[in-house]
Amino acid sequence: MFWDQLNDWLLRAPLTYLALGALMLMVAAVAVGVAARKVSDRDPSLERIAGEGLEGVIVSAVLGLLALLIGFTFSIVLNRFEARRDLVLQEANAIGTVYLRAQLLEEPHRARVSRLLVTYTDNRIALATASPGGAGVLLARNDRLITDLWAATAAAVVTIKDPGVSSAFVVGMNSLIDLDTARKVARSVHLPAEVFVVLLGFLVVAAAMLGYLSVGRRGKVALSLMILLVALSLLLILDVDRPTGGGIREDQTPMEQLKASLKAQPPVVFDRFRTEGPAATR
């Protein structure tokens, strides 16, 4: 229950607030580490000489583990981003295939299915680029269009005389509906809150350790820059992980190209050879 609520909060919270919150926690951890170093260093020069080699090993280990954890987390969200982008291309191909197969139907089924596919494509593009607050209406319209497409398929398939054409049309429409479900699931899967908490906890502990081990003005400047870069990396991870609420979204170019192609090729375009008389074919 707690993790579910935390997941919901992470999805609703503004990205800049999350990044600034993480940055403030790391800065506070660095301050605690520096204060702890001042308390423990009764003789700073002696401690620095005795622990110089060990400190270098500890810093290298901490930075290595930090890079590994950030890279692992980024790999998760990037793989999901690539999967969502691949689904866009698959869906565009599926819609285009069904549209072409729909031209083999008799009227009025051909015009009805073609019109529904064009409307469905427009809605899918709008849904992919909508804000979280405006996605509800578009999603409800999407579900209605899916129902209408299958109802139109059920009405059209009984009129198809060729079993091969009938089977191909039904399979294509079924693939289109399956991809709708696949894209919904892909957009609902996010980085688990447990992973985010572990990452944030490690960042805070690492910042405290580096603050404790940092020596001199140059070390503190380098540490400040590193903390800023880590906060930006965390912001990037959270942005990529949000399909609808982030600034980085999967490219909709395949769907945009499909939309232009469908509107440039209405059903009447495919009638040019059907309407030619026998003399025109000689």
C-alpha angles and dihedrals in degrees: 000000000000093000092048091053091047091051091052091048092050090052094049100041116096112257094230091055091051092049093046091047091052090046092052091049091052092047090051090048090052090051090051091049092050091048091049090051091053091051094048096043104084089156106023097185094051094046092048093052095045096047101034097109095041092049091056091052092048093049092048092049093048094048091045093052091045092052091047094051094046091046092049092050093046090049090057095052093040092053090051090048090052090049091053091048091050090051090057090060092044092051093048090052092047093051092047091050093050091047092055093046090049089064087070091064126097122247135300089024095057094055093043096051092043092052092048091050092052091049091046092052092050091050093048091054092048091047093051092054099037124114118248090255095054098041096084097073093044092048092052089050090049091056092049091051091050089054091047092049093053092045089051089049092052090051094047101043095066089060095053110102098191111074091205093057091044093051094046092050094049093046091050093050091047090052090052091053092046090053090052088059092044092054092047091052092045090053093048096053113092140168106290115251089233090062092048092050092049091048093048092046091051091049091053094047092045090050091051092049093048090047089053093049099040113109128191134000095289092053092052092048091051090047091051092052091048092052090051091051091048091052090051090050090052090049090052092050092051092046095053090045092060110076094182106021101044133079094237110074135164114274113260095196094116090054092045091051090047091051091053091047094050093049091046091051110048117176092267090067090067092054097070095098094037092060096048116107125231091263091060093059096055 
